[in-house]
Amino acid sequence: MNLLTQYANEVAVTIERFGNDYNQFIHDFVFFNALSMPIYQFAEQTLNLSEDAKELFGDICWHAIRGMRNLFAHAYGTMSPIDIWETATTDIPLLADKINVVLNSNSHILDTIADGRKG
């Protein structure tokens, strides 16, 4: 499993553990923080994807992913809970599906991710 897949899976497991409930998410700082970290790490990993790898994914808005990563890193306290929730429940699952398609056909492209660990 590469790190993109790992962090996407951590998002899904966190939602499964705490429940797919936005109201609980916004009122439970542990849930909020537990869901935020793998989203941040997912976005962090995308920063070092090659242009060739990014092209394989099609129409993903890499600029938006980088922007969210920057907010997590530099302005976490100002993050919009609804944006985090929608990213976790809608965007990350869609990205995970695209990653799995790419991995199944081009696994060598994503073997080494940002921190150098093998997927």
N, CA and C atoms as an extended XYZ file, in Angstrom:
357
Properties=species:S:1:pos:R:3:atomname:S:1:resname:S:1:resid:I:1 pbc="F F F"
N         0.848       -1.175        0.000 N   MET     1
C         0.000        0.000        0.000 CA  MET     1
C         0.894        1.240        0.000 C   MET     1
N         0.629        2.158       -0.897 N   ASN     2
C         1.409        3.396       -0.872 CA  ASN     2
C         0.798        4.360        0.135 C   ASN     2
N         1.492        5.447        0.387 N   LEU     3
C         1.045        6.379        1.427 CA  LEU     3
C        -0.250        7.105        1.064 C   LEU     3
N        -0.471        7.395       -0.203 N   LEU     4
C        -1.744        8.016       -0.578 CA  LEU     4
C        -2.906        7.099       -0.217 C   LEU     4
N        -2.772        5.836       -0.560 N   THR     5
C        -3.810        4.862       -0.241 CA  THR     5
C        -3.948        4.694        1.268 C   THR     5
N        -2.823        4.666        1.960 N   GLN     6
C        -2.850        4.521        3.421 CA  GLN     6
C        -3.630        5.659        4.070 C   GLN     6
N        -3.336        6.892        3.684 N   TYR     7
C        -4.018        8.027        4.309 CA  TYR     7
C        -5.490        8.106        3.905 C   TYR     7
N        -5.811        7.744        2.673 N   ALA     8
C        -7.218        7.686        2.272 CA  ALA     8
C        -7.951        6.640        3.104 C   ALA     8
N        -7.303        5.512        3.342 N   ASN     9
C        -7.889        4.468        4.175 CA  ASN     9
C        -8.068        4.950        5.616 C   ASN     9
N        -7.101        5.701        6.136 N   GLU    10
C        -7.214        6.226        7.496 CA  GLU    10
C        -8.398        7.174        7.628 C   GLU    10
N        -8.680        7.938        6.591 N   VAL    11
C        -9.865        8.805        6.603 CA  VAL    11
C       -11.122        7.942        6.735 C   VAL    11
N       -11.212        6.905        5.914 N   ALA    12
C       -12.392        6.025        5.946 CA  ALA    12
C       -12.532        5.323        7.289 C   ALA    12
N       -11.429        4.849        7.843 N   VAL    13
C       -11.470        4.138        9.126 CA  VAL    13
C       -11.870        5.093       10.250 C   VAL    13
N       -11.398        6.319       10.194 N   THR    14
C       -11.756        7.305       11.223 CA  THR    14
C       -13.254        7.594       11.189 C   THR    14
N       -13.801        7.769        9.998 N   ILE    15
C       -15.249        8.003        9.886 CA  ILE    15
C       -16.008        6.780       10.375 C   ILE    15
N       -15.534        5.605       10.024 N   GLU    16
C       -16.192        4.378       10.488 CA  GLU    16
C       -16.157        4.278       12.013 C   GLU    16
N       -15.033        4.629       12.606 N   ARG    17
C       -14.879        4.526       14.055 CA  ARG    17
C       -15.765        5.515       14.805 C   ARG    17
N       -15.796        6.768       14.341 N   PHE    18
C       -16.546        7.806       15.049 CA  PHE    18
C       -17.991        7.928       14.574 C   PHE    18
N       -18.255        7.463       13.367 N   GLY    19
C       -19.593        7.574       12.791 CA  GLY    19
C       -19.639        8.621       11.708 C   GLY    19
N       -20.479        8.388       10.747 N   ASN    20
C       -20.623        9.299        9.621 CA  ASN    20
C       -21.650       10.373        9.982 C   ASN    20
N       -21.276       11.214       10.946 N   ASP    21
C       -22.207       12.185       11.517 CA  ASP    21
C       -21.514       13.544       11.627 C   ASP    21
N       -21.924       14.457       10.770 N   TYR    22
C       -21.313       15.784       10.752 CA  TYR    22
C       -21.454       16.501       12.093 C   TYR    22
N       -22.605       16.398       12.734 N   ASN    23
C       -22.801       17.068       14.027 CA  ASN    23
C       -21.832       16.542       15.081 C   ASN    23
N       -21.609       15.249       15.098 N   GLN    24
C       -20.623       14.708       16.031 CA  GLN    24
C       -19.233       15.226       15.678 C   GLN    24
N       -18.925       15.271       14.391 N   PHE    25
C       -17.626       15.749       13.927 CA  PHE    25
C       -17.335       17.164       14.427 C   PHE    25
N       -18.312       18.066       14.291 N   ILE    26
C       -18.051       19.458       14.672 CA  ILE    26
C       -18.069       19.675       16.181 C   ILE    26
N       -18.633       18.741       16.948 N   HIS    27
C       -18.695       18.901       18.398 CA  HIS    27
C       -17.690       18.035       19.168 C   HIS    27
N       -16.931       17.220       18.473 N   ASP    28
C       -15.963       16.325       19.120 CA  ASP    28
C       -14.575       16.651       18.576 C   ASP    28
N       -13.786       17.390       19.348 N   PHE    29
C       -12.480       17.815       18.868 CA  PHE    29
C       -11.561       16.630       18.574 C   PHE    29
N       -11.756       15.516       19.252 N   VAL    30
C       -10.936       14.336       18.975 CA  VAL    30
C       -11.257       13.809       17.571 C   VAL    30
N       -12.533       13.721       17.244 N   PHE    31
C       -12.959       13.310       15.911 CA  PHE    31
C       -12.429       14.302       14.876 C   PHE    31
N       -12.612       15.585       15.137 N   PHE    32
C       -12.164       16.638       14.224 CA  PHE    32
C       -10.671       16.497       13.937 C   PHE    32
N        -9.879       16.374       14.981 N   ASN    33
C        -8.434       16.267       14.813 CA  ASN    33
C        -8.029       14.939       14.177 C   ASN    33
N        -8.692       13.858       14.570 N   ALA    34
C        -8.368       12.541       14.026 CA  ALA    34
C        -8.667       12.462       12.537 C   ALA    34
N        -9.672       13.154       12.079 N   LEU    35
C       -10.008       13.148       10.663 CA  LEU    35
C        -9.131       14.119        9.880 C   LEU    35
N        -8.728       15.191       10.519 N   SER    36
C        -7.937       16.213        9.836 CA  SER    36
C        -6.525       15.739        9.495 C   SER    36
N        -5.896       15.014       10.393 N   MET    37
C        -4.501       14.644       10.162 CA  MET    37
C        -4.297       13.777        8.922 C   MET    37
N        -5.081       12.722        8.696 N   PRO    38
C        -4.818       11.958        7.474 CA  PRO    38
C        -5.158       12.725        6.191 C   PRO    38
N        -6.090       13.675        6.266 N   ILE    39
C        -6.355       14.519        5.092 CA  ILE    39
C        -5.124       15.375        4.814 C   ILE    39
N        -4.592       15.967        5.854 N   TYR    40
C        -3.370       16.764        5.700 CA  TYR    40
C        -2.240       15.911        5.134 C   TYR    40
N        -2.034       14.726        5.686 N   GLN    41
C        -0.951       13.860        5.228 CA  GLN    41
C        -1.172       13.415        3.780 C   GLN    41
N        -2.412       13.140        3.423 N   PHE    42
C        -2.737       12.798        2.037 CA  PHE    42
C        -2.295       13.941        1.124 C   PHE    42
N        -2.720       15.153        1.459 N   ALA    43
C        -2.369       16.317        0.642 CA  ALA    43
C        -0.861       16.528        0.604 C   ALA    43
N        -0.199       16.324        1.711 N   GLU    44
C         1.257       16.468        1.777 CA  GLU    44
C         1.937       15.521        0.789 C   GLU    44
N         1.450       14.300        0.713 N   GLN    45
C         2.058       13.311       -0.179 CA  GLN    45
C         1.909       13.693       -1.645 C   GLN    45
N         0.843       14.397       -1.987 N   THR    46
C         0.622       14.753       -3.394 CA  THR    46
C         1.600       15.814       -3.883 C   THR    46
N         2.219       16.549       -2.963 N   LEU    47
C         3.115       17.633       -3.362 CA  LEU    47
C         4.308       17.139       -4.163 C   LEU    47
N         4.731       15.924       -3.922 N   ASN    48
C         5.926       15.423       -4.583 CA  ASN    48
C         5.639       14.434       -5.710 C   ASN    48
N         4.401       14.354       -6.132 N   LEU    49
C         4.105       13.521       -7.299 CA  LEU    49
C         4.688       14.189       -8.539 C   LEU    49
N         5.243       13.397       -9.402 N   SER    50
C         5.774       13.940      -10.649 CA  SER    50
C         4.627       14.410      -11.535 C   SER    50
N         4.950       15.250      -12.488 N   GLU    51
C         3.932       15.708      -13.443 CA  GLU    51
C         3.380       14.522      -14.233 C   GLU    51
N         4.227       13.545      -14.547 N   ASP    52
C         3.764       12.343      -15.250 CA  ASP    52
C         2.723       11.607      -14.422 C   ASP    52
N         2.970       11.474      -13.129 N   ALA    53
C         2.021       10.789      -12.253 CA  ALA    53
C         0.719       11.577      -12.172 C   ALA    53
N         0.808       12.882      -12.036 N   LYS    54
C        -0.395       13.713      -11.946 CA  LYS    54
C        -1.245       13.604      -13.200 C   LYS    54
N        -0.610       13.506      -14.351 N   GLU    55
C        -1.360       13.393      -15.609 CA  GLU    55
C        -2.184       12.118      -15.664 C   GLU    55
N        -1.724       11.069      -15.000 N   LEU    56
C        -2.448        9.802      -14.999 CA  LEU    56
C        -3.809        9.907      -14.315 C   LEU    56
N        -3.961       10.874      -13.416 N   PHE    57
C        -5.185       11.008      -12.648 CA  PHE    57
C        -6.271       11.798      -13.367 C   PHE    57
N        -5.934       12.426      -14.460 N   GLY    58
C        -6.948       13.172      -15.192 CA  GLY    58
C        -7.192       14.551      -14.613 C   GLY    58
N        -8.448       14.859      -14.331 N   ASP    59
C        -8.872       16.222      -14.028 CA  ASP    59
C        -8.819       16.608      -12.547 C   ASP    59
N        -7.940       16.044      -11.786 N   ILE    60
C        -7.825       16.410      -10.369 CA  ILE    60
C        -7.268       17.823      -10.251 C   ILE    60
N        -7.847       18.600       -9.371 N   CYS    61
C        -7.399       19.979       -9.154 CA  CYS    61
C        -6.282       19.973       -8.101 C   CYS    61
N        -5.063       19.821       -8.558 N   TRP    62
C        -3.911       19.738       -7.656 CA  TRP    62
C        -3.727       21.036       -6.886 C   TRP    62
N        -4.084       22.139       -7.502 N   HIS    63
C        -3.968       23.448       -6.841 CA  HIS    63
C        -4.846       23.497       -5.580 C   HIS    63
N        -6.052       22.962       -5.666 N   ALA    64
C        -6.958       22.952       -4.511 CA  ALA    64
C        -6.429       22.051       -3.405 C   ALA    64
N        -5.869       20.917       -3.773 N   ILE    65
C        -5.286       20.009       -2.767 CA  ILE    65
C        -4.126       20.697       -2.066 C   ILE    65
N        -3.270       21.360       -2.838 N   ARG    66
C        -2.141       22.087       -2.253 CA  ARG    66
C        -2.645       23.221       -1.346 C   ARG    66
N        -3.708       23.892       -1.766 N   GLY    67
C        -4.271       24.969       -0.952 CA  GLY    67
C        -4.792       24.467        0.379 C   GLY    67
N        -5.479       23.326        0.359 N   MET    68
C        -5.977       22.766        1.617 CA  MET    68
C        -4.815       22.344        2.502 C   MET    68
N        -3.800       21.757        1.915 N   ARG    69
C        -2.614       21.361        2.682 CA  ARG    69
C        -2.006       22.589        3.365 C   ARG    69
N        -1.917       23.685        2.641 N   ASN    70
C        -1.335       24.895        3.207 CA  ASN    70
C        -2.174       25.433        4.365 C   ASN    70
N        -3.490       25.347        4.249 N   LEU    71
C        -4.340       25.771        5.361 CA  LEU    71
C        -4.140       24.879        6.579 C   LEU    71
N        -4.088       23.568        6.359 N   PHE    72
C        -3.823       22.660        7.479 CA  PHE    72
C        -2.491       23.000        8.144 C   PHE    72
N        -1.478       23.270        7.345 N   ALA    73
C        -0.137       23.497        7.879 CA  ALA    73
C         0.027       24.864        8.525 C   ALA    73
N        -0.638       25.874        7.992 N   HIS    74
C        -0.348       27.242        8.425 CA  HIS    74
C        -1.515       27.984        9.055 C   HIS    74
N        -2.718       27.453        8.927 N   ALA    75
C        -3.884       28.167        9.464 CA  ALA    75
C        -4.941       27.180        9.945 C   ALA    75
N        -4.522       26.132       10.633 N   TYR    76
C        -5.417       25.057       11.041 CA  TYR    76
C        -6.623       25.581       11.816 C   TYR    76
N        -6.409       26.545       12.675 N   GLY    77
C        -7.490       27.081       13.495 CA  GLY    77
C        -8.562       27.806       12.710 C   GLY    77
N        -8.285       28.134       11.465 N   THR    78
C        -9.264       28.833       10.639 CA  THR    78
C        -9.949       27.915        9.630 C   THR    78
N        -9.630       26.630        9.683 N   MET    79
C       -10.201       25.681        8.721 CA  MET    79
C       -11.715       25.592        8.892 C   MET    79
N       -12.399       25.526        7.784 N   SER    80
C       -13.846       25.382        7.790 CA  SER    80
C       -14.212       23.921        8.036 C   SER    80
N       -14.948       23.649        9.108 N   PRO    81
C       -15.343       22.260        9.368 CA  PRO    81
C       -16.096       21.619        8.206 C   PRO    81
N       -16.960       22.369        7.538 N   ILE    82
C       -17.707       21.781        6.424 CA  ILE    82
C       -16.775       21.414        5.275 C   ILE    82
N       -15.740       22.204        5.041 N   ASP    83
C       -14.772       21.876        3.992 CA  ASP    83
C       -14.003       20.606        4.331 C   ASP    83
N       -13.612       20.464        5.588 N   ILE    84
C       -12.905       19.249        6.012 CA  ILE    84
C       -13.830       18.044        5.871 C   ILE    84
N       -15.074       18.188        6.328 N   TRP    85
C       -16.036       17.094        6.266 CA  TRP    85
C       -16.307       16.667        4.817 C   TRP    85
N       -16.545       17.637        3.950 N   GLU    86
C       -16.811       17.309        2.550 CA  GLU    86
C       -15.592       16.683        1.879 C   GLU    86
N       -14.416       17.140        2.249 N   THR    87
C       -13.201       16.531        1.717 CA  THR    87
C       -13.108       15.082        2.153 C   THR    87
N       -13.390       14.835        3.432 N   ALA    88
C       -13.281       13.482        3.977 CA  ALA    88
C       -14.336       12.537        3.425 C   ALA    88
N       -15.549       13.035        3.271 N   THR    89
C       -16.655       12.142        2.904 CA  THR    89
C       -16.914       12.072        1.401 C   THR    89
N       -16.434       13.049        0.652 N   THR    90
C       -16.688       13.074       -0.787 CA  THR    90
C       -15.396       13.010       -1.606 C   THR    90
N       -14.495       13.955       -1.366 N   ASP    91
C       -13.304       14.077       -2.219 CA  ASP    91
C       -12.304       12.942       -2.030 C   ASP    91
N       -11.973       12.637       -0.788 N   ILE    92
C       -10.975       11.584       -0.540 CA  ILE    92
C       -11.439       10.237       -1.094 C   ILE    92
N       -12.693        9.816       -0.894 N   PRO    93
C       -13.116        8.543       -1.498 CA  PRO    93
C       -12.997        8.534       -3.033 C   PRO    93
N       -13.327        9.648       -3.679 N   LEU    94
C       -13.189        9.719       -5.135 CA  LEU    94
C       -11.724        9.645       -5.549 C   LEU    94
N       -10.876       10.368       -4.819 N   LEU    95
C        -9.446       10.317       -5.107 CA  LEU    95
C        -8.886        8.917       -4.867 C   LEU    95
N        -9.338        8.265       -3.816 N   ALA    96
C        -8.872        6.906       -3.517 CA  ALA    96
C        -9.228        5.955       -4.657 C   ALA    96
N       -10.425        6.103       -5.217 N   ASP    97
C       -10.809        5.267       -6.353 CA  ASP    97
C        -9.884        5.498       -7.541 C   ASP    97
N        -9.588        6.768       -7.829 N   LYS    98
C        -8.677        7.075       -8.935 CA  LYS    98
C        -7.282        6.537       -8.670 C   LYS    98
N        -6.823        6.644       -7.437 N   ILE    99
C        -5.500        6.116       -7.078 CA  ILE    99
C        -5.450        4.616       -7.321 C   ILE    99
N        -6.489        3.920       -6.918 N   ASN   100
C        -6.506        2.471       -7.106 CA  ASN   100
C        -6.469        2.099       -8.587 C   ASN   100
N        -7.163        2.840       -9.431 N   VAL   101
C        -7.122        2.581      -10.869 CA  VAL   101
C        -5.705        2.791      -11.393 C   VAL   101
N        -5.085        3.902      -10.979 N   VAL   102
C        -3.720        4.193      -11.431 CA  VAL   102
C        -2.753        3.129      -10.925 C   VAL   102
N        -2.869        2.758       -9.666 N   LEU   103
C        -1.972        1.747       -9.108 CA  LEU   103
C        -2.117        0.409       -9.814 C   LEU   103
N        -3.329        0.059      -10.163 N   ASN   104
C        -3.551       -1.220      -10.832 CA  ASN   104
C        -2.934       -1.274      -12.217 C   ASN   104
N        -2.790       -0.115      -12.858 N   SER   105
C        -2.239       -0.120      -14.209 CA  SER   105
C        -0.839        0.480      -14.320 C   SER   105
N        -0.416        1.258      -13.328 N   ASN   106
C         0.884        1.946      -13.391 CA  ASN   106
C         1.563        1.987      -12.027 C   ASN   106
N         1.632        0.886      -11.344 N   SER   107
C         2.097        0.902       -9.958 CA  SER   107
C         3.505        1.464       -9.813 C   SER   107
N         4.334        1.335      -10.815 N   HIS   108
C         5.705        1.841      -10.711 CA  HIS   108
C         5.755        3.361      -10.567 C   HIS   108
N         4.743        4.066      -11.060 N   ILE   109
C         4.724        5.531      -11.005 CA  ILE   109
C         4.647        6.031       -9.568 C   ILE   109
N         3.903        5.328       -8.722 N   LEU   110
C         3.664        5.808       -7.368 CA  LEU   110
C         4.445        5.031       -6.307 C   LEU   110
N         5.467        4.279       -6.712 N   ASP   111
C         6.195        3.464       -5.744 CA  ASP   111
C         6.831        4.288       -4.626 C   ASP   111
N         7.456        5.384       -4.961 N   THR   112
C         8.101        6.201       -3.949 CA  THR   112
C         7.352        7.507       -3.819 C   THR   112
N         6.893        7.782       -2.620 N   ILE   113
C         6.133        9.001       -2.358 CA  ILE   113
C         7.011        9.964       -1.552 C   ILE   113
N         6.492       11.061       -1.167 N   ALA   114
C         7.227       12.217       -0.643 CA  ALA   114
C         8.320       11.888        0.349 C   ALA   114
N         8.062       11.040        1.316 N   ASP   115
C         9.080       10.839        2.347 CA  ASP   115
C        10.053        9.713        1.993 C   ASP   115
N         9.921        9.142        0.820 N   GLY   116
C        10.870        8.147        0.365 CA  GLY   116
C        10.565        6.724        0.755 C   GLY   116
N         9.529        6.500        1.584 N   ARG   117
C         9.175        5.137        1.931 CA  ARG   117
C         8.547        4.463        0.735 C   ARG   117
N         8.749        3.188        0.656 N   LYS   118
C         8.110        2.412       -0.417 CA  LYS   118
C         6.663        2.169       -0.049 C   LYS   118
N         5.786        2.220       -1.053 N   GLY   119
C         4.364        1.989       -0.831 CA  GLY   119
C         4.056        0.535       -0.637 C   GLY   119
